[in-house]
Amino acid sequence: MSIIASIGRIAAEFSAARARHHTERTIRSLPVELQKDIGWPDAFNLQNGLRRGSDSWTGKH
């Protein structure tokens, strides 16, 4: 794998992690009642296979 491809992959992973963080922050700013109505955080965790405390900034295990 070339260095350019590696940098591109890392940049894409970082961008996706940043978008996930922004989405989570936005949803967490909603009232708890609305979070429950949309199934947060259970739907997010089950749908994406993510869990809290993951060691990777990309959200992968």
Buried (B, 14 or more C-beta within 10 A) or exposed (E): EEEEEEEEEEEEBEEEBEEBEEEBEEBEEEEEEEBEEEEBBEEBEEEEEBEEEEEEEEBEE
